[in-house]
């Protein structure tokens, strides 16, 4: 058997060639253990007589070469995949370029026409390349007046063929004037090419991209709309008719959840046509059936507004080397007239449609393709990606179900207390309660036979949704201090204590990441709330509370994104089929595209909440009159005989959350908060304590280290404080107590600990160090007390969100007051970064 020179090794000036039997023996060991130890290699020589004439060193080199060849093979395979992807992307971009050239030519033609004619004359021209109808300068009424048809298979096929033609004219032609989605830049690593409509009837969005799935699999996934479209309540296929060309025509009824309590849900009566084109492309297109077409009708359904889907669908083409090239078009008329005027921008925004539907479909396909390519991977807590996606879906769907409160799900409205700000619904459906009566670690089993939902909506002015959502996630204590009702419901301590008089605060939260989507736009995590409950009767309650939490919409640069923070109590065992009662927040921007704020704007919110100082006009930031609507919904399991008490407590709890959110939103308002708000909260009130502390910190550092900590631009304590605040390294002060806690941090210190000036005082020094760091600190502590300073070697510490942070080194020194008495300790973490 001829062998490569890489498999021949030199011993005493001679080459040694392996026999086929020897190679087989080595290959078998390589598959079991690619990097055997010296002992394992010697054991192999003893167990395989055919290898007895080979030195252990030669076997070691063989394994090194074998690993090298395997690495080269994987790299070559990866590069081939990248090349195929770039080739397909190039083809897609060339097609998009051709389409844009057609659109430019059409616009030039229309411009020339209107120059020669009066503005009142309308013009309709035919684009023969794609059979699309274009109306220049006016709204493009894409749906022509159809001749009446009957509900026979032939009549439905006629509607289907017409739908296919109109869909293709949008997907690859110029029937709609598409403009690039704000914030989206196409490229090999992007989700795809995303565009939104300009000047057409209703709202429309279009996306095209590459997916590592075969066309039939793509069509199967996209047809199952409830699996990837979180707002889709149900899709019911009422009839399926085969067509002569091998396709199918289906009659569908689809319901969409309402995103907020202020508007009803939408439903659609649809025809869906699936067909294979001559070039092998698979097409799935849909449209609403209306009375003008004289087709089958569907009566109106209570609690839903009948919306219209204009020709939309999916064009799926096989890609050379595997995978698919997909074009997605969503075009709807959501009947915005039927909602309050303040909400109409939500129903008239193509950007929102693109984020919620079009891009969600493309992301879901890419996520599944990635999971298949990494099928052997098991993520955190031993869950596979598909199981974690199912948990995210259950959280979102459970929140939507409670928010909408449909009667056929078992929900019924109960009377209010004279104020209609909070709506209370009760559900006693056995299916809703199945599995909720579970035993906890204290041995107590709660028997709940009903679920109550308290919900409300509020309008927010000039509050960046992503910033507010991030603050709610990172600083739960700011809105959940009064945790009695929800924590009692969550851990089910029994009906006698459900609405006790205690105040059940928690000591802190630990974030345990579970999964994130392919573009990190959605996070699934477990939240551990430490020390829930502080009263004597809490001795029977588990000390820690676990929440399964879904968070999305924290990217400030994503235009039109709906932000959600949804969580549900879980048992510490965390089984996959555990019952979930989701609660949380949803923040929907009503003016997508207007908000462009700094990513670090939440860092000092708590200090703004505490001081309430208003900034000077020269530091204020105004981003226009941006608006958003926040919807809050909380669910509680209880026993029927306690309904009145539970309803009263839940109503008070949601009102307290609304009050807290309003306080947070006021501080976050873009008219009251700028990039330097944390510093301004100290300087605005001219606090002498802050100026004095900054002077002591710098003076003590100079005395001990013989160098200047900061170089202020001017004279006076205010310039020293400003220079200290903007220092590039994290500077933190902690108290001289048995358990030191932090009392001050500059901007970099707050960034590192992911906290605020107020919340900083809840963090102890030992909490941020790992075991190694604590040992180093204890070893150097006597030197700090005696000598006044010490330099600690680099290591790892933790933020308040439990994120690991590496630092090059840390300098610690005593801060002395005017009388040379120790006031506090100061730490400076040099060159820190998140791991």
N, C-alpha and C positions, 0 to 999 in steps of 0.2 A: 504493500500500500504506500503510494508516494506521500511523503509528509512535507509540510512547509518547514522552511529553515527555522521558523520560530519554535517549532517543536523539537529541534535538535540543539543540544547543549554541549559545551566543550568541557572536557575533563582531561587535565594533563595534556593539553594540546590536541586532543582528538574529539571529533564529534560523536555524540551518542544518538542513535536513531531509535525512537520508540516503535515497538511492534504494535499491530492493531489490537492485540489482546491487552497490552499494557495501556494503550489509549482508552479502551473501553473501561478498564478498571478505574483509571483516573477520572474519566467522565462521570462514572457512577458516583464517585465520591464528591465530585464538583457539584452535582445537582443536589446532593444532600448537604454539603458544607463547602461553599465557594472559597472560604478562607480558613483552612484547617490549621490548627496549632502545630507546633513542633512535635508534641506528644502524639497528636492524631496522625501526623505523617509517618512517624516511626511505627505506630500501630498498624498503619496500612501496609507498610513494607513487611511486617511480620505476618499479617493475615493473608497477603497475596504473594505467593512464591514467585509469580512471574515478574514482580517488581524487586526481587531480592538483589539484582545486580545493579540497581540504580541508587545513587547516593541521595540522602534526604535533601541535600542542598539543591540537587537537580530537580527533585519533585517540587520543592518550593518555587523554583524559577518557572516550572511548567504551570503551576497554579497562577503565578503572577501574569504570565503571558495569556493564560486562558481568561483571566478577569479582564485583561486589557482588550482582548478580541471581543469579549462580550460587551464591553463598554463602547467599543467602536461600532459594533453592530447596532446597538440601541441608538447611538448618536446618528448613524446613517439612516436608520428607520425614522427617527424624529425629523431629520432634515428633509427626507422624502415627503413626510406628511406636511411639513411647513411649505415645501415647494408646491404640493398639490393645492394647499389652501390659498397660497398667493396666486397661483394660476387661475383658480376659480374666482378669486376676488378681482383679479385683473379683468376677467371676462365680464363679471358683474358690473364693474366700473365702466368698461367700454360700452356696455348696453345702456347704462345710466347716462353716459355722455351722449350717446345717440338720441336718447329720449329728450334730453335737455336741449339738444340742437334743434330737434323738431319743435319743442316748445318755444324756443327763441324765434324760429322762423315764423311760427304761427303768430306770435306777438308782433313781430315786424310787419306781417301782412295786415293784421288788424289795425295797427297804428297808421299804416299807409291808407287803409280804407277810411278811417275816421278823419284823416286829414282832408279827404276829398268829399266827404259827405257831412251833412249836418249831424250834430250830436244826437238828435232825436231818432235818427234811423238806426234800427237794430240790425245786426248782421249775424247770420249763422252760417258757418262754413263746415265743410266735411273734411276730416283728416283721414284720407284713404289708407294711410299706413296702419291705422289702428281702428278705423271705423268709430271714431269718437266724435261726439257733438260738442262744439266749443262755442260759447257765447261770449264775445269780446266785451270787456269792460263792465258787463252786467253779471248778475248771479247766474251761475251755470245750472240750469234746470236739466239735470241729467236724465230724469225719468220722463220719456215722452208720453203723450196720450195714447194709451194702448187701446186697440180695438177689443171689444168685449170677447171673452173666451169662456168656455164652460169648464167644469171641474173634471172632465174626462182625462184619461192619461195623455191623449193627444193635445188637449188644451194646456195641461200642466207642462208638457214637454216644450210647447211653444213659448210659454213664459220662461222656462228654464234656459232655453237656447238664447233668448233675448237677454236674460240676466248674465249669461256667460259672456256674451259680446260686450255688454256694458262694463262688466268687471274687468275684462282684459284691457279695455280702453283706459281704465284707471290704473291698472297695475303696470302696464308697459307702454301706454300711449299718453296722450296729452288731454284726455277728457277733463281732467282736473288740474288746475294750476297748483303744483306742489312747491312748497318752500322748505328749506332745511329746518329741521327741528332745532329750536334754540338749545345751545349747549352740547349738541351732538356733532362729533367730528368723525367721519368715516375713516377706517384704517384696518389693518390686519387684526388688531387686538380689540377693535370696537365690537359692539353688539351687532352692528350692521349699519345700513344707510336708512335713516329715519326722516320722514318728511310729514308735514301737515298741510292741510288745504288752505287756500287763500281765495275767499270770495265765492264759495259754492254753497249750495243749499245744505243746511245742517252742519255737522262736524265730521271731519274725515281725517284719517291718518294712514300713512303708507310706510312699510318697512320692507327691506330686502336684505338677505344675508345668507351665510353658509351655515349649514347644520350637519353634524356628523351622524345623521340617521338616514335610512333609506326612505324614499318617498311614501311608500305605503304606511310605514310606521309613523311618519310625520303626520299624514292625513288622519290616521287613527287617533293620535294624541290630540290634534287640534279639534276634531269633531267632539271629543269629550270635554266640552267647554267648562263644566263645573270643576274639573280637576285642576285647571290652571287659572281660570278667571274667578278671583275670590268673590266678586260681587254677583256671580251667577248663582241663583238659588236652585234652579232646576231647568232641565231641558227634557221635554217629553216628545218622543217620536210617535206620532199618531198614525202615520201611514207610510209605507215604503213601496214604491212602484219601480220595477226595472224598466230600462229604456232599451230601444232596439240597438243602440250603439254600444251596449255593454255597461252603461252607467246606471245610476239610480237617481230617482227623484223622491224626496222625502218631505213630508209635512210635519213641521215642528211647532211646539209651543214652548216659549222660553220666558222665564221670570228672572228679573234682576232685583237684588236688594237695593233699598234706598241707602245712600251713604250717611244720612243724618236723620234725626227725628223730625226735621222741618219739612220733609217732602215725602210723597208716596213712592213706592217702587215702580219700576217699568216692566212691561211685558211685551212680547213680540209674537206675532203669528207669521211663520216663515215657511218659505219653500227653499229647500237645499238641494242642489244639483251636483252630483259627483260624476266626473267623466275623465276619460283618458284621451288626450289629443294625439294628432298624427305623429308628432315628434316624440311621443312617449311621456310627455309631461302630464302630471296628475292635477286636475283642477277641482276644487271644492268651492262653489259659489252659493250665495244666499241672498234672498231679498224678502221683504214683507209682502204679503198678499193683501190687496186692498179691494174694496168693492168695485172700483173702476175696472178691474180686470175680470169681474164676474166669475171669480174662482170660488173655491170653498171658503167659508167665513168662520170666524171664531167669535162668540159673544164676549162682551166685556166682562172682566173679572173684578170682583170687589177688592178694594185697597190697592189696585194697580192702575196706572195710566198707560194706555196703549201707545207705544212708540213705534217709529218706523225705521226699518233697516233698508237703506238703499243698496243697490247691487254692491256686494262685498265678497270677500273670500280669500282663497289661498291658491297660488300657482306654485306647484312643486315640481322641480325639474331634477332628474338624476345628474349627479356630478361625476366627472371622470375621476376614477380612483376611489369612489365611494362617497356617500353622503348626498346632500341635496342642496340645491339653490332654491330659496323660497322667497316669494313675493306675497306680502300680506296687505290687504286693504280693508279698513273698517270705515264704514260710512253710515252715519245714523242721524236721524232727527229725533231728539229726545224730548220734544214738546216742552220747551223751556217756559212757555206761557203758563204752564200749570203749576209752577213753583213760585214762592215769594220772590219779589224782584231782587232782593239782596243775594239770592242764590242763583240767579239766572246765568251769571258768568260761568258757573260750574258746569251748566248744561249746554253752554254755547262755546266751550273751549275745545278746540281740536287738540291742544297740547295735553289736556287732561285725558282725553280719549286715547291719545298715543301712549301715555304713561300707563294707564290702567288696563288697556286691552291689547293694543298692537305690540308694544314692547314687552308686555308681560308674556304674550304668547312666544315671542322669539327667545326671551330669557328662559322660559320653561323648557323649550326644546334644547337649548344649549346646555342647561343644567342636567337634563336627562342624558344627553350625549356624553357629558363629562363623567357622570356617575357610572355609565356603562364602561367607559374606557378605564375607569379606576374601580372596577367592580369588586376587586379583592380588598379594597380599603374599608376599614371600620373606623368610624369617627368616635368622638368623645362619648364616654359612658357606654361603649360597646354597641352603639346604634349605627345601622347602615343609613346612607343618605336618603333612601326611599322612605324609611321609617321616620326620619326627622322631618322630611317634607310633609308626611302625613300628619305629624303633630302640629306643624305650622298651619296646615290647612284646617285642622280641627279647631285650633284657637281662633283663626279668622272667621270661620263659618259660625262657630258658637257665638262670637261677638255680634256678627251680623244678624243672627237669628234673634238674639235678645234685643238688639237695637230696633228691629222692625216689629217684633211682637205680633206675628200673624196668628189669627185665630185658629187656623188649621194646624198650627204647631202646638196648640194647647194654651196659648196666652190669653188672658182676659184682663181688662182694665179695671182697677179699683178706684174708689173715690179719693179726691185729694183733700187737703186740710184747709181749703179756702184759698190756697195759692197754687197756680198752675205752672210754677217754674220747674218742678220735678214730677215726672210721670212715673207711676208705680204700676207694674204689671205682675200678675201671678200666674204660674204654670203648675198644674197638678197632673200633667200627662205622665203616666207610668213610664213611657219610653224616655222621657226627659230625666227621670229620677233613677233610671236603671244604673246600678253600680255606684250610686253616690253614698250609700250607707256602708262605709268602710271603717275598719279598725285602725287606730293609730297606735303609736308606740307606748302610750300610757295605758293601753288595754281597754280604753273606753270606746264603745261603738255608738255612734250617733244614729238615730232613726229619723231621717228627714223624709217627708212626703210631699213637699212643695218647694218650688223655687220662686223667689221674688227678684224682680229686676227694677232698679231705680235708674232713670235715665234723664238726661237734660242736654240742651244745646245752648251755646253762647257765641256771640259775635266778638271777635278780637280785632282791634285796630292797630296797625303799625307794629305787629309782632311777627317776626320771622318764624314760621312754623317749625323749621328744622332746629332753630336755636331753642325754642320753647320745649320741643320734644326731647332734645338732648338734656336739657336741665331737669325735666321730670324724671328721666331715666337715671341720671347720675346723682340726683339729690332728692331721693324719695322722702327724706325726713322733712323737707320744706312743705310738702302737701299731705303727708300721711302720718303726721305726729299723733293725731287723734285716731288711733288704729283699732279702737275697741270693737266696733261692729264688724269690720271686715276680717280682722284676725280671729275673732271668735267664730265667725262663720267658716273661715278657712280651715281651722284646726278642729272644729266640731267638738268643743269641750262639753257640750250638753245643753239641753234647753234651759236648765235653771240658771246658767251663767251667760246665756247668749247675749243679753243686753244688760250686763252689769254696769255698775257705776264707775268701775276702775278706768284709768287712762293707761292703755297698753302701748307704751312706746317701745321702740326697738333700738338696740345698741348700734347697729350698723348693717350694711349689706355687703355681701361678697358675690361677685359675678363669676359664674362658672360657664364659660362659652360652650355651646353645643355645635352650632353649625352657622355658616353664612353662605349666601347665594353667590353665584359666579362673579357678579360685579359688586359684591359686598353691600348691596342696597338693602338687604334684609338680614337681621341677626336673630338667631334662636339661642336662648340662654336659660340657665337655671339661676335664680336669685335666692341666695340664702340670707334670710333676715335673722340676725343674731339677737338673742336676748329678748324675744317677744314676751311682754307681760312682766310686770314688776310688783304685783300685789300678792298677798299670802295665798289667795285661792288659786293662783297660777301654778302652785306646786305640782298639780296634776297635769299641767299642760306641757307639751314638748317645748323646750326652750328655744328651739330654732324652727322657723317657718320657711318652707321651700315654695317658690313660685316658678312655674314654667312661663317664660316671657318671650314674646315676639315683638321685635322693634324694627320699624322700617321708616324711610323718609327722613333720615338724618343728614343727607347730603344737601348742603345749601345750594350747590351749583345745579342740581337737578330741577329743571323747570316743570311746574305742574304736578309735582309729586305729592301724594297724600301721605301724611305722617301718621303712624299708628304705634301705640304702646299698649299691647294687650297681654294680660297675664292671668294665670289661673293657679290656685293652690294645688299642690300635689303632695302625696305621701313621700317620705324619704326613700321608699323602695323604688319609686318612679318606674312603674311598669308601663309598657307601651299602650295598653288598652285602658289605662287609668281614666276614671271619669274626670271631665274638665268642666268647670263653670267659668268661662272667660269674662273678664271685666277689663276696663281700661279707657283709653282716650283715642280719639281720631281727630286730626287737625287737617282741614281741607283748605288750601289757598283759593281765594275767590278772584284774585288778580294775578294769575300765573305769569311769571316773566318780569315782574316789576321789582322783586326783592333780590338784592345782591349784597349780602352782608358778610362781615368778616367771620372766619371760622373760629375765632377765639373770643367771641363776644359773651359767652356764658360764664367765663371764668370768674368774674367778680360780681355776678348777679346778687349773691347773698349779701354782699356788703352794701349794694344799692338798696336791697330790701330793708336792711337794718337802718341805714342812715336816712334814706328818703331824700337825699340832697338832689337838687336839680342842677344840671350842668349849665355852664355858661353858654351863651349862644354861639360862641366861636368854636366850641367843642361839640356842639350837637350835630347829630347825623340825621339827615332826613332822606328817606327812600321813597317819598311819595305816600299817598294815602292807601297803603296796602291793607287788605282785609283778609280774614280767614274765619272759618266757623269751626268751633271745637264741639265735639259731641262726647259726652261722658256716659258710660253705662256700667253699673255694678250689679252682680248677681249674688244672691244669698240663698242657701238651702236652709229650710226650717221646718218645724212641725206646724200642722194646720191650726192648732189651737192658739199659736202665738202670732198669727198673721198681723193683728193690729199693732202689737208691740214692735214686731220686726219692721213693718212698714214705716212706723214712726221713726225708729232708729235709723233705717236706711235712708229715709228722706233727709234727716238731719246730717247724716254722714256725707251724702252727696252735696248738700248745701255747703258744708264746711270745706269740701274739696273745691267747689266752685269759688268760694271766697279766697282760698289759698291760690288758686290758679289766677284769679283776677289780680291778686297782689303781685304774683310772679310776672304776669303779663305786663302790668304797669311798669315794673322795673325794667322789663325787657323791651318796652316800646322803643322803637327807633327814634322817637322824639326825645326820649329821656336817657338813652344809653348810647354811648359811643365807644370807640376802641380803647379809650383810656379811662373807662368808667371806674375801674377799681382804684386807680390812683386818684381820680377826681373825688371819689367818695371820702378819701382821707384829706385831700387838699382843699376840697370845696368847703368843708366845715372848719378849716384851719385848726386841726386838732394838734395841740402842743405835744401830746403824748407821742404821736407818730413822728414828729420832727425830732423830739428828744431821743427817742429810741434809735432812729437812724443815725443821729450824731454819736450816740454811745457805741453802736455797732462798729462804725468806721473808726472811731477813736481807739477802741479796744484792739481792733485788728492791727492798726498802725503801731500800737505799743508793743504787741506781742510779736508780730511778724516783721516789723521794720519796713513795711511797704504800705502804699495807699490801696485801699480796697476799691475806691471809686475816684473818678476825677470829675467833680461837678463843673458845669459850665459857668456857674456864677457863684456868688457868695450867699451865705445864709443857709439856714437849716432846710428851707424848702427845696433848694437846688440839690442838697445832699440826698434828700428823700427821693427826688425824681431820679437821680443817678443810680441810687440803690435799687429803686423799683425796676429800672430798665436794664440792670446788670444781666449779662448773658448767662451766668451760672445761677443755679438755684440756691437761694439764701433763705434759711429758715431759722427761726428762733423758737426755743422750747423752754418751758418753765423749770424752775429749780424745785421740783417736788419729788416725792417718792416714785410716782409714776409720771414722768415728764410728758406734757402735752404741748403741741405747737401753739404758739401765740401770734406769730407773724410770719409772713412769707412775701417775697417779691413776686413779680409777674412770672418769672421762670419757675419759681418754687410752686406757685399755684398750678402752673401748667404741668409740672412734673407729678404732683400729687393728684391732679385732676379734681380739684376742689375749689372752694371759695374762701374768702377771708373769715366769714362767719363759721362755715362748716369745718374750717381748719382746726378750730379749737376742740373738735370732737375726736381728733386723731392723736394717738399717743406715739411717742418716739419709737418704742419697741415694736409697734405694729407695722412700721414700714420696713424694718430690717428682717432678713431671713436669719436662720440660725447662725450661719457663718458671720454675718454682719453684727449680730448681737454679741457674739463672743469677742469679736474685735473691739467693739465699743466698750464692753466690760473690761477688757484688758487695758485699754487706753484711758479709761475714765480717771484712774488715780493721777495720771500725768496731766490730764486736763485740769484737775482740781489743784494740783501742786504747781505745775509749770505755767498753767493758764491756757495752753493750746496743745494740739496734737494733730498729726496728719494720719488719716486712716487710709489703708490701701483700698483699691477699687474693688467693686463687687456688684451685687444685685440687691435692689430694694424694691418695694411694692408701692404702687399708687393706691389711692382710696378705692379705686375700682379693681384692685388686685391685679393690675397689669405689671409685669416685671420690667424693671428699669435698670440699665447698666450705667455705671459711672466710673470715670477714670480714677478718681481719688476723692476723698472728702476731707475738708479742713474744719476742725472744731476749735472754738475758743470761748473763753468766758467773756461776757459783756459786763463791764463795770460801770456803775453810775458815777455821779459827780463826786461822791465821797469814797470812791474806790471800793465800794461794796458790790459783791456779785448780784447782778440783776437777773440774768438768764444765760443760757447757752446759745451759741449761734453755730450753725452748720452750713457749709458751702459745698455743694456737690458739683464737681468740675466735669464738664463734657459729658453730661448725662444724655441718654436717649432711650426710647422705648425699645424693648427687645422684640 
